[in-house]
Amino acid sequence: MTKQNDASPRPGELRHRTTLQVRFGDTDAFGHVNNAVFASYLELARIRYLQEVLHPDRPFDRMPLILARLEIDYRSPIFFDEEIVVETGVTHVGRTSFGMRHRMATADGRLVGESSSILVAYDYDAACPMPVPDAWREQLAAHERRSFDTDAAAAATAST
């Protein structure tokens, strides 16, 4: 994992939750959820977080974002008919990107995976990264109950 995400999130530390039911089709020949499906679960949790926190105009508005990085640490297998809770939070907001963390556990608390990702704000017309909109920065900060001020982040980086 990246340095800022070295500490694994504790249960309940991440503020957003998405609950998923494992379908039979999510499992492979060995009876557990395939690694690609883990990524799909994280995608759904990430999209729900963004919809509920950033409030796009329409539910399926194309958000100007690109997933630039995804890391998954698999901790325990997931099986058919289990309920999975994906906790999600934003770790940092930079000039053109922001980081997210996810903690995946069964309904009874068994840790099944942890993940970190980087999303880049992207201008599709110009085909290049764009600054994270100030409104997003404010909405993310309000939800996470912390500041994502770029000046404060730059000062903290300069002092380390």
Disulfide bonds with the S-S distance in Angstrom:
none
